């Protein structure tokens, strides 16, 4: 995915919070969903590592 596609996918995720609730026609492509899933997994891993490090101090 190009940088521009990644930006568009992120923008779609941001808008999804509101638009998906009020529009039955809201869609996300498989490629966007894969990208978003990967990013969320990375974020979870990062947060988990930082929390574990902080707790172990």
C-alpha distances in whole Angstrom, upper triangle without the diagonal:
4,7,8,6,6,10,10,10,12,14,15,16,18,20,20,23,25,24,23,27,28,27,27,24,21,18,15,13,12,8,9,12,10,8,11,13,12,12,16,17,16,18,21,21,22,24,26,26,28,30,31,32,34,36,37,38
4,5,5,6,9,10,10,12,14,15,17,18,20,21,24,26,24,25,28,29,28,28,26,23,20,17,15,15,12,12,15,14,11,14,16,15,14,18,19,18,20,23,23,23,25,28,28,28,31,33,33,34,37,38,39
4,5,5,6,9,10,11,12,14,15,17,18,20,22,24,24,24,28,29,27,29,26,23,21,18,17,17,14,13,16,15,12,13,16,15,14,17,19,17,18,22,22,21,24,26,26,27,29,31,31,32,35,36,37
4,5,5,6,9,10,11,12,14,15,17,18,21,22,21,22,26,27,25,26,24,21,19,16,15,17,14,12,16,16,13,14,18,17,15,18,21,19,20,23,24,24,26,28,29,29,31,34,34,35,37,39,40
4,5,5,6,9,10,10,12,14,15,16,19,21,20,20,24,25,23,24,21,18,16,13,12,13,10,9,12,12,10,11,15,14,14,16,19,18,19,22,23,23,25,27,28,29,31,33,33,35,37,38,40
4,5,5,6,9,10,11,12,14,15,18,20,19,19,23,24,23,24,22,18,16,13,13,13,10,8,11,11,8,9,12,11,10,13,15,15,15,18,20,19,21,24,24,25,27,29,30,31,33,35,36
4,5,5,6,9,10,11,12,14,16,18,18,19,22,23,22,24,22,18,17,14,14,16,13,10,13,14,11,11,15,14,12,15,17,16,16,20,21,20,22,25,26,26,28,30,30,31,34,35,36
4,5,5,6,9,10,11,12,15,16,15,16,20,20,19,21,18,15,14,11,12,14,12,9,12,14,11,11,15,15,14,16,19,18,18,21,23,23,24,27,28,28,30,32,33,34,36,38,39
4,5,5,6,9,10,10,13,15,14,14,18,19,18,19,17,14,12,9,9,11,9,6,8,10,8,7,11,12,11,12,15,16,16,18,20,20,21,24,25,26,27,30,31,32,33,36,37
4,5,5,6,9,10,12,14,14,15,18,19,19,20,19,15,14,11,13,14,12,9,10,12,9,7,11,12,10,11,14,14,13,16,19,18,19,22,23,23,25,27,28,29,31,33,34
4,5,5,6,9,11,12,12,13,16,17,17,19,17,14,13,12,13,16,14,11,13,15,12,11,14,16,13,14,18,18,17,19,22,21,22,25,26,26,27,30,31,31,33,36,37
4,5,5,6,9,10,9,10,13,15,14,15,14,10,10,8,10,13,12,9,10,13,12,10,13,15,14,14,18,18,18,20,22,22,23,25,27,27,28,31,32,33,34,37,38
4,5,5,7,10,10,10,13,15,14,16,15,11,11,9,12,13,13,9,9,12,11,8,11,13,11,11,15,16,14,16,19,19,19,22,24,24,25,28,29,29,31,33,35
4,6,6,8,9,11,13,14,15,17,17,13,13,12,15,17,16,13,13,16,14,11,14,16,13,13,17,17,15,18,21,20,20,23,25,24,25,28,29,29,31,33,35
4,5,6,6,8,10,11,12,14,14,10,11,11,15,17,17,13,14,17,16,13,16,18,16,16,20,21,19,21,24,24,23,26,28,28,28,31,33,33,34,37,38
4,5,5,5,8,10,10,12,12,8,9,9,13,15,16,12,12,15,15,12,14,17,16,15,18,20,18,20,23,23,23,25,28,28,28,31,32,32,33,36,38
4,6,6,7,10,11,13,14,11,12,13,16,18,19,15,14,18,17,14,16,18,17,15,19,20,18,19,23,23,22,24,27,26,26,29,31,31,32,35,36
4,6,6,7,9,12,13,10,13,14,18,20,21,18,17,21,20,17,19,22,20,19,22,24,22,23,26,27,25,28,31,30,30,33,35,34,35,38,39
4,5,5,6,9,9,7,10,12,15,18,19,16,16,20,19,17,19,22,21,20,23,25,23,24,28,28,27,30,32,32,32,35,37,37,38,41,42
4,6,5,7,8,6,8,10,14,16,18,15,14,18,18,16,17,20,20,18,22,24,22,23,27,27,27,28,31,32,31,34,36,36,37,40,41
4,6,8,10,9,12,14,17,20,21,18,17,21,21,18,20,23,22,20,24,26,24,24,28,29,28,29,33,32,32,35,37,36,37,40,42
4,7,9,9,12,15,19,21,23,20,20,23,24,21,23,26,25,24,27,29,27,28,31,32,31,33,36,36,35,38,40,40,40,44,45
4,5,6,9,13,16,19,21,18,18,22,22,20,22,25,25,24,27,29,28,29,32,33,32,34,37,37,37,39,42,41,42,45,47
4,6,9,12,15,18,20,18,18,21,22,21,22,25,25,24,27,29,29,29,32,34,33,35,38,38,38,40,43,42,43,46,48
4,6,10,13,16,18,16,16,20,21,19,21,24,24,24,27,29,28,29,32,33,33,35,38,38,38,41,43,43,44,47,49
4,7,10,13,15,13,13,17,17,16,18,21,21,20,23,25,25,26,29,30,30,31,34,35,35,37,39,39,40,43,45
4,7,10,12,10,10,14,15,14,15,18,19,18,21,23,23,24,27,28,28,30,33,33,34,36,38,39,40,42,44
4,7,8,6,6,10,11,10,12,15,15,15,18,20,20,21,24,25,26,27,30,31,31,33,35,36,37,39,41
4,5,5,6,9,10,11,12,14,15,16,18,20,21,22,24,26,27,28,30,32,33,34,36,37,38,40,42
4,5,5,6,9,10,10,12,14,15,16,18,20,21,22,24,26,27,29,30,31,33,35,36,37,39,41
4,5,5,6,9,10,11,12,14,15,17,18,20,21,23,24,26,27,29,30,32,33,35,36,38,40
4,5,5,6,8,10,11,12,14,15,16,18,20,21,22,24,26,27,28,30,32,33,34,36,38
4,5,5,6,8,10,10,12,14,15,16,18,20,21,22,24,26,27,28,30,31,32,34,36
4,6,5,6,9,10,11,12,14,15,17,18,20,21,23,24,26,27,29,30,31,33,35
4,5,5,6,9,10,11,12,14,16,17,18,20,21,23,24,26,27,29,30,32,34
4,5,5,6,9,10,10,12,14,15,16,18,20,21,22,24,26,27,28,30,32
4,5,5,6,9,10,11,12,14,15,16,18,20,21,22,24,26,27,28,31
4,6,5,6,9,10,11,12,14,15,17,18,20,21,23,24,26,27,29
4,5,5,6,9,10,11,12,14,15,17,18,20,21,22,24,26,28
4,5,5,6,9,10,10,12,14,15,16,18,20,21,22,24,26
4,5,5,6,9,10,10,12,14,15,16,18,20,21,22,25
4,5,5,6,9,10,11,12,14,15,17,18,20,21,23
4,5,5,6,8,10,11,12,14,15,16,18,20,22
4,5,5,6,9,10,10,12,14,15,16,18,20
4,6,5,6,9,10,10,12,14,15,16,19
4,5,5,6,9,10,11,12,14,16,17
4,5,5,6,8,10,10,12,14,16
4,6,5,6,9,10,10,12,15
4,6,5,6,9,10,11,13
4,5,5,6,9,10,11
4,5,5,6,9,10
4,5,5,6,9
4,6,5,7
4,6,6
4,6
4
